Amino acid sequence: MAVCLRLLRVVAAVTVLALLLPPPAAGQGRTPWGDPDLQGVWANDVVTPLERPSELGERLELTDEELAEAAAANERRRLDDGGPRPGDPILLQGYNQFWMPARDVSRQTSLVVDPPDGRVPLLTAAGVQREALALESSQGVPAKVAELRRHNDGPEGRSLWERCLTRGVPRMPDFYNNGTLVLQTPDHVVIHMEMIHETRVIPLDRRPHIGAGIRQWHGDPRGRWEGETLVVETTNFSTKTNFKGSQDGLHLVERFSRADGDTLLYEVTVTDPDTWTRPWTVRFPIRKSDGPLFEYACHEGNYAMFNTLAGARAAEEAKGDR
């Protein structure tokens, strides 16, 4: 509780300071204390696939024709209400297009830019084993709770996202809630994410990382400026978190820079020798957003969790399992 209160005080103080500070002059692109100005509300709404289709080889960009086709497909998805059609299978949950923002189409053939083939590297033997154990999970449940999830025996078997605890980092483009608020002070950068309203408070004073025995949902970030680029290195992830199979061995190096007045360029290099055979890098643009960040009405104890578990018990009773 004390940690939460301190975090709230830091976020409140940064918010007040951001409101009081005069905005930089047009074209200045710097804070009053001289750092590159990355502040604002941004949205990573690109529809580029994480991995490049194998038939494109090492081609980095779509042709004009492919770009037009991707834009047309994106528009068709936007106009489709997402509702069920006659003959569709029964789904237990889903979202219609009301929830989905307009998406950005880019020339990038994949979010992965390294390795050159645009594909996530092969898993190590340990990574393959974890993936097999968690095969039934569609939302990144750690392997050690995959068995719990198979039977819906308790909330611990559901994903952290489903339990409204954390979406985790790095934050890849998703179907909705892609907004991000960036605030700066001379010694901190605050990244507040619309999804689950999670806040990362990143110190810039080059303090050492916390002890290896301390593990956190979002790891332990440390930031520094390299020219015009904010570099954030994050370690100390919890064993309860999961990013594509990686847990406490996850190591991130993120880079934030201005591409132009309305665009941030985001890059993250992902390393975990216990999960992948080599590091890999993702890069994509984040556009300035005119809209505010809306409330994310998700909380631990949400009635949907009760209904999920109650439904599992009812199904077991109907089959005579209990």
VEXDREN-2710 file (C-alpha; in Angstrom, 1 decimal):
% VEXDREN-2710
k/r/px/py/pz
1/MET/0.0/0.0/0.0
2/ALA/2.8/2.4/0.9
3/VAL/4.5/1.8/-2.5
4/CYS/1.1/2.5/-4.3
5/LEU/0.7/5.7/-2.3
6/ARG/4.2/6.9/-3.2
7/LEU/3.6/6.1/-6.9
8/LEU/0.4/8.1/-6.9
9/ARG/2.1/11.0/-5.3
10/VAL/4.9/10.9/-8.0
11/VAL/2.3/10.7/-10.8
12/ALA/0.3/13.6/-9.2
13/ALA/3.3/15.8/-8.8
14/VAL/4.5/15.1/-12.4
15/THR/1.0/15.9/-13.7
16/VAL/0.8/19.2/-11.8
17/LEU/4.4/20.1/-12.9
18/ALA/3.5/19.4/-16.6
19/LEU/0.5/21.6/-16.3
20/LEU/2.5/24.5/-14.8
21/LEU/5.4/24.4/-17.1
22/PRO/5.2/26.6/-20.2
23/PRO/4.9/24.7/-23.5
24/PRO/8.0/24.7/-25.8
25/ALA/7.9/27.1/-28.6
26/ALA/6.8/25.9/-32.0
27/GLY/9.6/23.8/-33.6
28/GLN/11.7/23.9/-30.4
29/GLY/11.0/20.3/-29.4
30/ARG/12.7/20.7/-26.0
31/THR/11.6/20.9/-22.4
32/PRO/12.4/24.1/-20.5
33/TRP/15.4/22.3/-18.9
34/GLY/16.8/21.3/-22.4
35/ASP/15.8/17.6/-22.8
36/PRO/14.1/16.4/-26.0
37/ASP/10.3/16.9/-25.5
38/LEU/8.5/13.6/-25.8
39/GLN/5.4/14.7/-23.8
40/GLY/1.8/14.3/-25.0
41/VAL/-0.9/11.7/-25.6
42/TRP/0.2/9.1/-28.1
43/ALA/-1.4/6.0/-29.7
44/ASN/0.3/2.9/-31.1
45/ASP/-2.6/1.9/-33.4
46/VAL/-0.5/0.4/-36.3
47/VAL/-1.9/-2.8/-37.8
48/THR/1.5/-4.1/-39.0
49/PRO/1.9/-7.8/-38.1
50/LEU/4.5/-8.7/-35.5
51/GLU/6.3/-11.1/-37.9
52/ARG/6.9/-10.7/-41.6
53/PRO/5.1/-13.2/-43.9
54/SER/7.8/-15.6/-45.0
55/GLU/7.2/-15.0/-48.7
56/LEU/8.4/-11.4/-48.3
57/GLY/11.9/-12.6/-47.3
58/GLU/13.9/-9.6/-46.0
59/ARG/11.8/-6.9/-47.7
60/LEU/11.2/-4.1/-45.3
61/GLU/8.4/-2.2/-47.0
62/LEU/5.2/-2.9/-48.9
63/THR/4.8/-1.9/-52.5
64/ASP/2.4/0.8/-53.4
65/GLU/-0.1/-1.8/-54.5
66/GLU/0.3/-3.9/-51.3
67/LEU/-0.1/-0.7/-49.2
68/ALA/-3.3/0.2/-51.0
69/GLU/-4.6/-3.4/-50.5
70/ALA/-3.7/-3.3/-46.7
71/ALA/-5.5/0.1/-46.4
72/ALA/-8.6/-1.2/-48.1
73/ALA/-8.6/-4.3/-45.8
74/ASN/-8.2/-2.1/-42.8
75/GLU/-11.2/0.0/-43.9
76/ARG/-13.3/-3.1/-44.4
77/ARG/-12.6/-4.2/-40.9
78/ARG/-13.5/-0.7/-39.6
79/LEU/-16.8/-0.7/-41.3
80/ASP/-17.7/-4.3/-40.2
81/ASP/-19.7/-4.1/-37.0
82/GLY/-18.0/-7.3/-35.8
83/GLY/-21.4/-8.9/-34.9
84/PRO/-22.1/-12.6/-35.3
85/ARG/-23.5/-13.9/-38.6
86/PRO/-25.9/-16.8/-39.2
87/GLY/-24.0/-20.0/-38.9
88/ASP/-21.2/-18.6/-36.8
89/PRO/-20.0/-20.7/-33.9
90/ILE/-21.2/-19.7/-30.4
91/LEU/-18.6/-17.5/-28.7
92/LEU/-18.3/-17.0/-25.0
93/GLN/-17.0/-13.4/-25.3
94/GLY/-16.1/-10.8/-27.9
95/TYR/-16.0/-7.2/-28.8
96/ASN/-17.8/-5.4/-31.6
97/GLN/-16.3/-2.5/-33.6
98/PHE/-17.5/0.1/-31.2
99/TRP/-14.5/-0.8/-29.0
100/MET/-12.0/-0.6/-31.8
101/PRO/-10.2/2.7/-32.8
102/ALA/-9.2/3.6/-36.3
103/ARG/-5.9/1.8/-37.1
104/ASP/-2.9/3.1/-38.9
105/VAL/-1.5/1.3/-41.9
106/SER/2.2/1.7/-42.6
107/ARG/4.7/0.4/-45.2
108/GLN/6.5/-1.8/-42.7
109/THR/6.1/-5.5/-43.5
110/SER/6.6/-6.5/-39.9
111/LEU/7.1/-4.9/-36.5
112/VAL/10.2/-7.1/-36.1
113/VAL/13.2/-5.4/-37.8
114/ASP/15.9/-7.7/-36.5
115/PRO/16.6/-10.5/-37.3
116/PRO/16.6/-9.4/-41.0
117/ASP/13.9/-11.9/-41.9
118/GLY/11.4/-10.1/-39.7
119/ARG/10.7/-13.2/-37.6
120/VAL/11.0/-13.8/-33.9
121/PRO/14.0/-16.0/-33.3
122/LEU/13.7/-19.7/-32.6
123/LEU/13.0/-20.8/-29.0
124/THR/15.6/-22.5/-26.9
125/ALA/14.9/-26.0/-25.6
126/ALA/13.6/-24.4/-22.3
127/GLY/11.5/-22.0/-24.2
128/VAL/9.9/-24.8/-26.3
129/GLN/9.1/-26.7/-23.1
130/ARG/7.4/-23.7/-21.5
131/GLU/5.4/-23.0/-24.7
132/ALA/4.2/-26.6/-24.7
133/LEU/3.1/-26.4/-21.1
134/ALA/1.2/-23.2/-21.8
135/LEU/-0.3/-24.3/-25.1
136/GLU/-3.9/-24.0/-24.0
137/SER/-3.4/-20.4/-22.9
138/SER/-4.3/-17.7/-25.4
139/GLN/-3.3/-14.7/-23.3
140/GLY/0.1/-15.5/-22.0
141/VAL/-0.5/-17.4/-18.8
142/PRO/2.8/-18.6/-17.2
143/ALA/3.5/-22.3/-17.7
144/LYS/3.2/-23.1/-14.0
145/VAL/-0.4/-22.0/-13.9
146/ALA/-1.4/-23.5/-17.2
147/GLU/-2.8/-26.6/-15.5
148/LEU/-4.9/-24.5/-13.2
149/ARG/-6.4/-22.7/-16.2
150/ARG/-7.3/-26.0/-18.0
151/HIS/-9.8/-26.6/-15.2
152/ASN/-10.7/-23.0/-14.2
153/ASP/-10.0/-24.0/-10.6
154/GLY/-9.4/-20.5/-9.5
155/PRO/-8.5/-16.9/-10.6
156/GLU/-4.8/-17.9/-10.5
157/GLY/-5.3/-19.9/-13.6
158/ARG/-6.5/-16.9/-15.6
159/SER/-4.1/-14.5/-17.2
160/LEU/-2.9/-11.4/-15.4
161/TRP/-4.6/-9.3/-18.2
162/GLU/-7.9/-11.1/-17.7
163/ARG/-7.6/-10.6/-13.9
164/CYS/-7.1/-6.8/-14.6
165/LEU/-3.7/-6.9/-12.8
166/THR/-1.3/-6.0/-15.6
167/ARG/-0.9/-6.1/-19.4
168/GLY/2.8/-6.1/-19.0
169/VAL/5.6/-4.5/-21.0
170/PRO/6.7/-4.1/-23.7
171/ARG/3.3/-2.8/-24.9
172/MET/2.7/-4.0/-28.5
173/PRO/-0.1/-2.5/-30.6
174/ASP/-3.4/-4.1/-29.7
175/PHE/-7.0/-3.9/-30.8
176/TYR/-8.0/-1.2/-28.4
177/ASN/-6.7/0.9/-25.5
178/ASN/-3.4/1.8/-27.2
179/GLY/-3.2/5.3/-25.7
180/THR/-0.1/6.4/-23.8
181/LEU/0.5/9.6/-21.9
182/VAL/4.2/10.7/-21.6
183/LEU/5.2/13.2/-18.9
184/GLN/8.7/14.5/-18.1
185/THR/10.6/16.2/-15.3
186/PRO/14.4/16.8/-15.2
187/ASP/15.0/13.5/-13.3
188/HIS/12.0/11.3/-14.3
189/VAL/10.0/10.2/-17.3
190/VAL/6.4/8.9/-16.6
191/ILE/4.7/6.6/-19.1
192/HIS/1.0/6.1/-18.3
193/MET/-0.7/3.5/-20.4
194/GLU/-4.4/3.5/-21.2
195/MET/-4.6/-0.3/-21.0
196/ILE/-5.3/-1.1/-17.3
197/HIS/-4.1/2.4/-16.5
198/GLU/-0.6/1.2/-15.6
199/THR/2.1/3.7/-14.9
200/ARG/5.8/3.4/-15.3
201/VAL/7.9/5.9/-13.4
202/ILE/11.4/5.9/-14.9
203/PRO/14.3/7.5/-13.1
204/LEU/17.0/9.3/-15.1
205/ASP/19.6/9.8/-12.4
206/ARG/21.6/6.6/-13.4
207/ARG/20.9/4.9/-10.0
208/PRO/21.7/1.2/-10.0
209/HIS/19.0/-1.4/-10.5
210/ILE/17.4/-2.8/-7.5
211/GLY/18.6/-6.2/-6.0
212/ALA/18.1/-9.3/-8.1
213/GLY/15.8/-10.8/-5.5
214/ILE/13.2/-8.0/-6.0
215/ARG/10.8/-8.7/-8.9
216/GLN/8.1/-6.5/-10.2
217/TRP/5.2/-6.6/-12.8
218/HIS/6.9/-4.1/-15.1
219/GLY/10.5/-4.9/-14.0
220/ASP/12.9/-2.2/-12.8
221/PRO/13.4/0.5/-15.5
222/ARG/16.4/2.9/-15.7
223/GLY/16.4/5.7/-18.2
224/ARG/19.1/7.8/-19.8
225/TRP/19.4/10.2/-22.7
226/GLU/21.6/9.3/-25.7
227/GLY/21.5/12.4/-27.9
228/GLU/17.9/12.9/-28.9
229/THR/16.8/9.4/-27.8
230/LEU/15.4/8.3/-24.5
231/VAL/16.9/4.9/-23.7
232/VAL/15.1/2.8/-21.0
233/GLU/16.7/-0.5/-19.8
234/THR/14.5/-2.8/-17.8
235/THR/15.3/-5.9/-15.7
236/ASN/13.9/-7.6/-12.6
237/PHE/10.7/-8.9/-14.1
238/SER/8.5/-11.1/-11.9
239/THR/8.2/-14.9/-12.6
240/LYS/4.4/-14.3/-12.7
241/THR/4.7/-12.1/-15.8
242/ASN/5.0/-13.5/-19.3
243/PHE/6.1/-11.9/-22.6
244/LYS/5.8/-14.5/-25.4
245/GLY/7.2/-17.2/-23.2
246/SER/9.8/-15.1/-21.4
247/GLN/9.4/-14.5/-17.6
248/ASP/11.9/-13.3/-15.0
249/GLY/14.8/-13.6/-17.5
250/LEU/13.4/-10.8/-19.7
251/HIS/15.7/-7.9/-20.5
252/LEU/14.4/-4.9/-22.5
253/VAL/16.2/-1.9/-24.0
254/GLU/13.6/0.6/-25.3
255/ARG/14.3/3.7/-27.4
256/PHE/12.0/6.6/-27.7
257/SER/12.7/9.4/-30.2
258/ARG/10.9/12.1/-32.2
259/ALA/10.4/11.2/-35.9
260/ASP/8.5/14.5/-36.4
261/GLY/6.1/16.8/-34.6
262/ASP/3.3/14.2/-34.6
263/THR/5.2/10.9/-34.4
264/LEU/7.4/9.1/-31.9
265/LEU/9.6/6.3/-33.1
266/TYR/9.6/3.4/-30.6
267/GLU/12.1/0.6/-30.7
268/VAL/12.6/-2.3/-28.2
269/THR/15.3/-5.0/-28.2
270/VAL/14.2/-8.1/-26.4
271/THR/16.7/-10.5/-24.8
272/ASP/16.3/-13.7/-22.8
273/PRO/18.9/-16.4/-23.5
274/ASP/16.7/-18.9/-21.7
275/THR/13.8/-18.3/-24.1
276/TRP/15.2/-17.3/-27.5
277/THR/18.3/-18.2/-29.4
278/ARG/19.2/-14.6/-30.0
279/PRO/18.0/-11.1/-29.1
280/TRP/15.4/-9.5/-31.4
281/THR/14.2/-6.0/-32.1
282/VAL/10.8/-4.4/-32.8
283/ARG/10.3/-0.9/-34.2
284/PHE/7.1/1.0/-35.0
285/PRO/5.7/4.6/-35.1
286/ILE/3.5/6.0/-32.4
287/ARG/1.2/8.8/-33.5
288/LYS/0.1/11.9/-31.6
289/SER/-3.5/11.5/-30.4
290/ASP/-6.1/14.3/-30.1
291/GLY/-8.3/12.4/-27.7
292/PRO/-7.9/11.9/-23.9
293/LEU/-7.2/8.6/-22.2
294/PHE/-10.5/7.1/-21.2
295/GLU/-11.2/5.2/-18.0
296/TYR/-10.2/1.6/-18.1
297/ALA/-13.0/0.0/-16.2
298/CYS/-11.2/-3.2/-15.3
299/HIS/-10.5/-4.2/-11.7
300/GLU/-9.7/-7.2/-9.6
301/GLY/-12.9/-8.8/-8.5
302/ASN/-14.7/-7.9/-11.8
303/TYR/-17.9/-10.0/-12.0
304/ALA/-16.8/-11.6/-15.3
305/MET/-14.2/-13.6/-13.3
306/PHE/-16.9/-14.9/-11.0
307/ASN/-19.1/-15.8/-14.0
308/THR/-16.2/-17.6/-15.7
309/LEU/-15.4/-19.8/-12.7
310/ALA/-19.1/-20.4/-11.9
311/GLY/-19.7/-21.5/-15.5
312/ALA/-16.8/-24.0/-15.2
313/ARG/-18.3/-25.5/-12.1
314/ALA/-21.7/-25.7/-13.8
315/ALA/-20.2/-27.4/-16.8
316/GLU/-18.4/-29.9/-14.5
317/GLU/-21.6/-30.6/-12.7
318/ALA/-23.5/-31.2/-15.9
319/LYS/-20.8/-33.7/-17.0
320/GLY/-20.8/-35.4/-13.6
321/ASP/-17.2/-34.4/-12.8
322/ARG/-18.2/-32.9/-9.4
END
